[in-house]
Amino acid sequence: MTEETVSAKQFEDLQSAPRFPLHLSASVKAPGGAYAAETENISANGVLLAMDNDVPVGSMVDFTIVLPADVVGARRDVQIDCRGRVVRSFEDRGRRGVGVVIDEYRFERA
């Protein structure tokens, strides 16, 4: 699948949930390797990651986001382990923007 094969209607449906501008560290494992990233925004459907590496549209990825304890009102950080697929990839101000639909997730205490 290429970016062009994701129709405008499909992309609009994926973006229908409210997005929250959260900038959190993330680690991404993709077929091409493991990469550091930062979330740009998160919704119930997915996440937009800013990173230095390209991950092709259609790729399956595993990624981890750590929510700081003070942000979520917990004693310890909360780790979210996610699995998803890349639905968008673009360049923005010298970094890659990678949009991922979240297919599965699991909360764990870090």
N, C-alpha and C positions, 0 to 999 in steps of 0.2 A: 504494500500500500504506500502511496506517496501522498505528500501534502495536498496535491491537487485532487486526489480521489476522495478526500473528506469533503462532502458537499457543504454548501453554505448552511443548509437546514440542519445537518448533523452537527456542525460546529456551533450553530446558534443554540441547539438543544443542550449541548455540553456546557455552555456558558450561562444557562438559565438560572442557576443557583447564585445567590449573593456571594460576592468575593470579598475577602477581608485582607487588607494589605499588611500581612505579617512577614517580617524579615527574620527568618530563623535559619540557622545552619542546617545543612542536609548533606547526607552522603548518598551517592547514587551508584548502583551496580548495573551496568548495561552490557550487552554482548561485546562491546569494544573495550571494556575495562571498568575501573572504579574511579569515580570523580567526586570532587568536592563541589557543593552547590549552595545556593541560598534561595529560600523561598521569596518570591515577590508578592504572591497572593495565594490564598487558599480558599476553597469552597467545599461544599459537601460532595461535589462531583470530581474535583481534581485540584491540581496545584500547578502554578507557573514557577518554574525554577530558572534562576539566572546562573549560568555556569560558563566555563571557558572552553568546553568541549561540545562538539555536535553529537547529538544522538538522533539517528534517523527516525522519521515518522514511521510508525508501525512497530518499532522496537518494543519489546517487553522489558521493563525495568523494575528493579527492587530498590527502594530508597527508604532511608530512615530520617526522621525529623525528631529533634529533641526539644520538648517544651520545658523551659526553665521553671523550676519549682515555684519561684515567686510570681510568675505570670499566671500559673494555674491554681495557686493557693494550696500547694501540696508541700510536704516536707522534703520530698526528693523530686528530681527531674522526672518527667514522663517521656518515654520514648515511644514513638509511633512507627512501627514497621509496616511498610506499604508495598504492594505490588500493583503495577499498572502498565499502561501502554501509552506511548508517545503519540499524540494526535496533532502536534504543532511544533515547528522548530523554525526559528528566525534569528536574525542578527539584530542587536539593538545596542548602540553605543559601545561597540567593540566586544560585547559579550553575547553569548547565545541565550535566547529565551526558549525554553523547552516546556511545552504544555503537556501535562500527563493526566489522563483519566485514571482515577483510583478504582481498581477492581476489587482489591482486598486490603484490609488493614487490621492491625492488632496493636493494642495499647500494652505497654510494659513499663514497669518502674525501672528507671535507669540506675 
